[in-house]
């Protein structure tokens, strides 16, 4: 690149001589340009290598000095070739020396803002490397390149900060999940252990008591199996995979399957199961919606006292399918509405209720995977869960 620039400069000088009508001197000019161009290339390459490891301020000043030195050398060569008089060469040299001072001053002024900007960038990068993700470069106004570098560094810091916050939230969720799983596994396991030991050691021997223990053991095993199945399904859920599924079922069939799954439990408590389907004839949905409705109905049956009612509504609203499960149970406290979909969260402090504590979490994950939303509100006589899913 240096050779190309020097050659272009020499060619430009030669053409200028042609334009100015110096045909008789062109040969001498050409002879003078060759060593001048060679000298310029040597100085530029040597200067570039010498300046490469210096500070920005020194580099700018060096460039000004090198440019002036090349100009003075060229004037000297021209004077020796008798193209200019010694008096004119001396005057030009004085002017060039004055230009050196002006060039150095301009270089220092130009380098100052860039040097300060680089110091700010260096200090911010050092703080970020030390773990201070609140560090930002801000506005440095040091030219397009350095400004862009500052914005890039700030964007990187913001992304790192978001990633760290996400990691901490995930770690907190994982820790809470492990604690909750340990707590919920301990109760049925302790119950199973006590009953097995009682039967094994002969503490319980009469038939009716053994039969009752067997029933309790079966219930504890069922609770464990349900929890493990829900945990496995929760881990396997993938929003992208849910949206990519193409299999569809009729909404009426999905509602019928979900209602049938909880009908026996509702009858045992004397609850009324009601459905209200408006304008959904011919509407299809993902088969996973059966699990959503089943979990919501199971939750409603569990928290509704005897002789109450559980109602499932479904209607089409434009391009969306709106569903709701409403019960006449204990309702939802305002402070619980924001946490009710968290894994293993239960309203009862003792966490002694039946179920795995993952039903509503699974329902929320599936609904969001289908591109919809789910919410819980405190109704007049109980609780109401509302679901909206695009058709």
C-alpha positions as CSV (number, residue, x, y, z in Angstrom):
1,X,0.0,0.0,0.0
2,X,2.9,2.4,0.8
3,X,4.5,1.7,-2.5
4,X,1.2,2.3,-4.3
5,X,0.7,5.6,-2.6
6,X,4.3,6.8,-3.3
7,X,4.0,5.7,-6.9
8,X,0.7,7.6,-7.2
9,X,2.3,10.7,-5.7
10,X,5.2,10.6,-8.1
11,X,2.9,10.1,-11.0
12,X,0.8,13.0,-9.9
13,X,3.9,15.2,-9.7
14,X,5.0,14.2,-13.1
15,X,1.6,14.9,-14.6
16,X,1.6,18.3,-12.9
17,X,4.8,19.1,-14.7
18,X,3.2,18.2,-18.0
19,X,0.2,20.4,-17.3
20,X,2.4,23.3,-16.3
21,X,4.4,23.1,-19.6
22,X,7.7,21.9,-18.2
23,X,8.3,19.4,-21.1
24,X,12.0,20.3,-21.2
25,X,12.4,19.4,-17.5
26,X,10.4,16.2,-17.5
27,X,13.4,13.9,-17.7
28,X,15.1,15.7,-14.8
29,X,11.9,15.6,-12.9
30,X,11.6,11.9,-13.5
31,X,15.1,11.3,-12.3
32,X,14.4,13.3,-9.1
33,X,11.1,11.6,-8.4
34,X,12.6,8.1,-8.4
35,X,14.9,8.6,-5.3
36,X,12.2,10.8,-3.7
37,X,9.6,8.0,-4.0
38,X,12.1,5.4,-2.8
39,X,13.0,7.6,0.2
40,X,9.3,8.2,1.0
41,X,8.6,4.4,0.9
42,X,11.6,3.7,3.2
43,X,10.6,6.4,5.7
44,X,6.9,5.4,5.7
45,X,7.7,1.7,6.3
46,X,10.3,2.4,9.0
47,X,8.1,5.0,10.6
48,X,5.1,2.7,10.6
49,X,7.1,0.0,12.4
50,X,8.6,2.4,14.8
51,X,5.3,4.0,15.7
52,X,3.4,0.7,15.9
53,X,4.1,0.1,19.6
54,X,3.9,3.8,20.8
55,X,0.9,5.5,22.4
56,X,-1.8,7.2,20.4
57,X,-0.5,10.7,21.1
58,X,3.1,9.8,20.2
59,X,1.9,8.1,17.1
60,X,0.0,11.2,15.9
61,X,2.9,13.5,16.6
62,X,5.3,11.0,14.9
63,X,3.2,11.1,11.7
64,X,3.3,14.9,11.7
65,X,7.1,14.9,12.1
66,X,7.6,12.2,9.5
67,X,5.5,14.1,7.0
68,X,7.5,17.3,7.6
69,X,10.8,15.4,7.4
70,X,9.8,14.0,4.0
71,X,8.8,17.4,2.8
72,X,12.1,19.0,3.9
73,X,14.1,16.1,2.3
74,X,12.2,16.6,-1.0
75,X,12.9,20.3,-0.9
76,X,16.6,19.5,-0.3
77,X,16.7,17.1,-3.3
78,X,14.9,19.7,-5.5
79,X,17.4,22.4,-4.5
80,X,20.3,20.1,-5.3
81,X,18.8,19.3,-8.7
82,X,18.6,23.1,-9.3
83,X,14.8,23.1,-9.7
84,X,14.6,25.8,-6.9
85,X,17.2,28.3,-5.7
86,X,18.9,27.9,-2.4
87,X,17.1,31.1,-1.2
88,X,13.7,29.7,-2.1
89,X,14.6,26.3,-0.6
90,X,15.5,28.0,2.7
91,X,12.2,29.9,2.7
92,X,10.2,26.7,2.0
93,X,12.1,24.9,4.7
94,X,11.3,27.6,7.3
95,X,7.6,27.4,6.3
96,X,7.8,23.6,6.6
97,X,9.3,23.8,10.0
98,X,6.6,26.2,11.1
99,X,4.1,23.6,9.7
100,X,5.8,21.0,11.9
101,X,4.8,22.9,15.0
102,X,1.2,23.4,13.7
103,X,1.0,19.7,12.8
104,X,2.2,18.6,16.2
105,X,-0.3,20.8,17.9
106,X,-3.1,19.6,15.7
107,X,-2.0,16.0,16.2
108,X,-2.0,16.4,20.0
109,X,-5.5,18.0,19.9
110,X,-6.8,15.3,17.6
111,X,-5.3,12.5,19.7
112,X,-6.5,13.8,23.0
113,X,-10.2,12.9,22.7
114,X,-9.3,9.5,21.1
115,X,-6.8,8.8,23.9
116,X,-9.3,9.7,26.6
117,X,-12.0,7.6,24.9
118,X,-9.6,4.6,24.8
119,X,-8.8,5.1,28.5
120,X,-12.6,5.0,29.2
121,X,-13.0,1.9,27.1
122,X,-10.0,0.2,28.8
123,X,-11.3,1.1,32.3
124,X,-14.8,-0.1,31.5
125,X,-13.5,-3.4,30.0
126,X,-11.4,-3.9,33.1
127,X,-14.4,-3.4,35.4
128,X,-16.5,-5.8,33.3
129,X,-13.6,-8.4,33.4
130,X,-13.5,-8.0,37.2
131,X,-17.2,-8.9,37.4
132,X,-18.8,-5.4,37.7
133,X,-21.6,-5.8,35.1
134,X,-23.0,-2.4,35.9
135,X,-20.0,-0.7,34.2
136,X,-20.9,1.3,31.1
137,X,-19.0,3.4,28.6
138,X,-21.7,5.8,27.9
139,X,-21.3,8.7,25.4
140,X,-17.6,9.3,24.5
141,X,-18.1,11.3,21.2
142,X,-14.7,10.2,19.9
143,X,-15.5,9.4,16.3
144,X,-17.7,6.8,14.6
145,X,-15.4,3.8,15.2
146,X,-14.8,4.4,18.9
147,X,-18.4,5.4,19.5
148,X,-19.5,2.2,17.8
149,X,-17.0,0.2,19.9
150,X,-18.4,1.8,23.1
151,X,-22.0,1.0,22.2
152,X,-21.0,-2.6,21.4
153,X,-19.3,-2.9,24.8
154,X,-22.4,-1.5,26.6
155,X,-24.7,-3.9,24.7
156,X,-22.4,-6.8,25.6
157,X,-22.5,-5.7,29.3
158,X,-26.3,-5.5,29.2
159,X,-26.6,-9.0,27.7
160,X,-24.1,-10.4,30.2
161,X,-26.1,-8.8,33.0
162,X,-29.4,-10.3,31.7
163,X,-27.7,-13.7,31.3
164,X,-26.5,-13.5,34.9
165,X,-29.9,-12.5,36.2
166,X,-31.5,-15.4,34.2
167,X,-28.9,-17.8,35.6
168,X,-29.6,-16.6,39.1
169,X,-33.3,-17.0,38.6
170,X,-32.8,-20.4,37.2
171,X,-30.6,-21.4,40.1
172,X,-33.1,-20.1,42.6
173,X,-35.9,-22.1,40.8
174,X,-33.7,-25.2,40.7
175,X,-33.0,-24.9,44.4
176,X,-36.6,-24.3,45.3
177,X,-37.6,-27.2,43.0
178,X,-35.1,-29.6,44.7
179,X,-36.4,-28.5,48.2
180,X,-40.0,-28.9,47.1
181,X,-39.4,-32.3,45.6
182,X,-37.6,-33.5,48.7
183,X,-40.4,-32.3,50.9
184,X,-43.1,-33.8,48.8
185,X,-41.3,-37.1,48.4
186,X,-40.5,-37.4,52.1
187,X,-44.2,-37.6,53.2
188,X,-45.4,-40.6,51.1
189,X,-42.0,-42.3,51.5
190,X,-42.2,-41.9,55.3
191,X,-45.7,-43.2,55.3
192,X,-44.8,-46.2,53.1
193,X,-41.8,-47.0,55.3
194,X,-43.8,-46.9,58.5
195,X,-46.6,-49.1,57.1
196,X,-44.2,-51.6,55.6
197,X,-42.2,-51.9,58.8
198,X,-45.4,-52.3,60.8
199,X,-46.6,-55.2,58.6
200,X,-43.1,-56.7,58.3
201,X,-42.4,-56.7,62.1
202,X,-45.9,-58.0,62.9
203,X,-47.0,-54.9,64.7
204,X,-50.1,-55.1,62.5
205,X,-51.4,-58.6,61.9
206,X,-55.2,-58.5,61.8
207,X,-56.7,-58.6,58.3
208,X,-58.8,-55.5,58.3
209,X,-55.9,-53.3,59.5
210,X,-53.5,-54.9,57.1
211,X,-56.0,-54.3,54.3
212,X,-56.4,-50.6,55.3
213,X,-52.6,-50.3,55.4
214,X,-52.4,-51.8,51.9
215,X,-54.9,-49.2,50.7
216,X,-52.8,-46.4,52.2
217,X,-49.7,-47.8,50.6
218,X,-51.4,-48.0,47.2
219,X,-52.4,-44.4,47.6
220,X,-48.9,-43.3,48.6
221,X,-47.4,-45.2,45.6
222,X,-50.0,-43.6,43.3
223,X,-49.0,-40.2,44.6
224,X,-45.3,-40.9,44.0
225,X,-46.0,-42.2,40.5
226,X,-48.0,-39.1,39.7
227,X,-45.3,-36.8,40.9
228,X,-42.6,-38.6,38.9
229,X,-44.7,-38.6,35.8
230,X,-45.5,-34.9,36.1
231,X,-41.8,-34.1,36.7
232,X,-40.8,-36.1,33.7
233,X,-43.5,-34.4,31.5
234,X,-42.5,-30.9,32.9
235,X,-38.8,-31.5,31.9
236,X,-39.8,-32.9,28.4
237,X,-42.1,-30.0,27.5
238,X,-40.7,-27.9,24.7
239,X,-42.6,-24.9,23.4
240,X,-41.2,-25.3,19.8
241,X,-42.2,-28.9,19.7
242,X,-45.7,-28.2,20.9
243,X,-46.2,-25.5,18.3
244,X,-44.9,-27.8,15.5
245,X,-47.4,-30.6,16.4
246,X,-49.9,-31.0,13.6
247,X,-52.3,-33.6,15.2
248,X,-55.7,-32.1,16.1
249,X,-58.8,-33.3,17.9
250,X,-62.3,-31.9,18.1
251,X,-62.7,-29.5,21.1
252,X,-65.9,-31.2,22.2
253,X,-64.0,-34.6,22.4
254,X,-61.2,-32.9,24.4
255,X,-63.7,-31.5,26.8
256,X,-65.5,-34.8,27.1
257,X,-62.2,-36.7,27.9
258,X,-61.2,-34.1,30.5
259,X,-64.6,-34.2,32.2
260,X,-64.6,-38.0,32.2
261,X,-61.2,-38.2,33.9
262,X,-62.5,-36.3,37.0
263,X,-66.1,-37.5,37.0
264,X,-65.5,-40.2,39.6
265,X,-63.8,-37.9,42.0
266,X,-66.6,-35.3,41.6
267,X,-69.2,-38.0,42.3
268,X,-67.4,-39.1,45.5
269,X,-67.6,-35.5,46.8
270,X,-71.1,-34.9,45.6
271,X,-70.1,-32.2,43.2
272,X,-72.0,-31.0,40.1
273,X,-69.9,-31.0,36.9
274,X,-71.3,-28.6,34.3
275,X,-70.2,-27.7,30.8
276,X,-71.2,-24.8,28.6
277,X,-69.9,-24.9,25.0
278,X,-70.9,-22.0,22.9
279,X,-70.2,-21.7,19.2
280,X,-67.3,-24.3,19.2
281,X,-68.9,-26.9,16.9
282,X,-66.3,-28.0,14.4
283,X,-63.4,-26.3,16.3
284,X,-60.3,-28.4,16.7
285,X,-57.4,-28.1,19.1
286,X,-54.2,-29.7,20.2
287,X,-54.6,-33.0,22.0
288,X,-52.5,-31.4,24.8
289,X,-55.4,-29.3,25.7
290,X,-57.0,-32.4,27.3
291,X,-54.2,-32.4,29.9
292,X,-54.7,-28.6,30.5
293,X,-58.4,-29.0,31.1
294,X,-58.0,-32.2,33.1
295,X,-55.4,-30.5,35.5
296,X,-57.7,-27.4,35.9
297,X,-60.7,-29.6,36.6
298,X,-58.7,-31.8,39.0
299,X,-57.6,-28.7,40.9
300,X,-61.1,-27.4,41.0
301,X,-62.6,-30.7,42.3
302,X,-59.9,-30.9,45.0
303,X,-60.6,-27.4,46.4
304,X,-64.3,-27.5,46.1
305,X,-66.2,-28.6,49.2
306,X,-69.0,-31.3,49.1
307,X,-72.2,-30.3,47.3
308,X,-70.5,-27.6,45.3
309,X,-70.1,-27.3,41.6
310,X,-67.4,-27.1,38.9
311,X,-68.2,-25.4,35.6
312,X,-66.2,-25.6,32.4
313,X,-67.0,-23.0,29.7
314,X,-65.7,-22.8,26.1
315,X,-66.5,-20.3,23.4
316,X,-65.0,-19.0,20.2
317,X,-64.0,-15.3,20.1
318,X,-62.7,-14.3,16.7
319,X,-59.5,-16.3,16.0
320,X,-59.2,-17.3,19.7
321,X,-60.6,-20.1,21.8
322,X,-61.6,-19.0,25.3
323,X,-62.0,-21.5,28.1
324,X,-62.7,-21.2,31.8
325,X,-63.0,-23.5,34.7
326,X,-64.8,-22.1,37.7
327,X,-65.6,-23.7,41.0
328,X,-67.4,-22.8,44.2
329,X,-64.4,-23.6,46.4
330,X,-62.3,-21.5,48.8
331,X,-61.2,-18.9,46.1
332,X,-57.7,-17.5,45.5
333,X,-56.1,-14.9,47.8
334,X,-54.6,-11.9,46.0
335,X,-51.1,-12.8,47.2
336,X,-51.4,-16.3,45.8
337,X,-52.6,-15.3,42.3
338,X,-49.1,-14.5,41.1
339,X,-47.5,-17.7,42.6
340,X,-50.2,-20.3,41.9
341,X,-48.5,-21.5,38.7
342,X,-45.1,-22.0,40.3
343,X,-43.9,-25.6,40.6
344,X,-45.0,-27.3,43.9
345,X,-46.7,-24.2,45.2
346,X,-49.7,-24.9,47.3
347,X,-52.0,-22.5,49.1
348,X,-52.0,-24.6,52.3
349,X,-48.9,-23.9,54.4
350,X,-48.6,-27.6,55.5
351,X,-48.4,-28.7,51.8
352,X,-50.4,-31.7,52.8
353,X,-52.9,-31.7,50.0
354,X,-53.1,-34.5,47.4
355,X,-51.5,-34.2,44.1
356,X,-48.0,-33.5,42.8
357,X,-48.1,-29.7,43.0
358,X,-47.2,-29.6,39.3
359,X,-50.6,-29.7,37.6
360,X,-51.0,-25.9,37.2
361,X,-47.4,-25.5,36.2
362,X,-47.8,-28.1,33.5
363,X,-51.1,-26.4,32.3
364,X,-49.3,-23.0,32.1
365,X,-46.3,-24.5,30.2
366,X,-48.6,-26.2,27.7
367,X,-50.9,-23.2,27.2
368,X,-47.9,-20.9,26.6
369,X,-46.4,-23.5,24.2
370,X,-49.6,-23.3,22.2
371,X,-49.2,-19.5,22.0
372,X,-51.9,-18.7,24.5
373,X,-52.2,-17.4,28.1
374,X,-53.7,-18.6,31.3
375,X,-54.6,-16.7,34.4
376,X,-56.3,-17.3,37.8
377,X,-58.8,-14.9,39.4
378,X,-60.8,-14.9,42.6
379,X,-64.5,-15.4,41.5
380,X,-67.6,-14.4,43.6
381,X,-68.1,-17.9,45.0
382,X,-64.7,-19.6,44.4
383,X,-61.9,-19.6,41.9
384,X,-61.8,-19.1,38.1
385,X,-59.1,-20.1,35.7
386,X,-59.2,-18.5,32.2
387,X,-57.4,-19.8,29.1
388,X,-57.1,-18.1,25.7
389,X,-55.5,-20.0,22.8
390,X,-55.3,-19.0,19.1
391,X,-57.3,-21.2,16.8
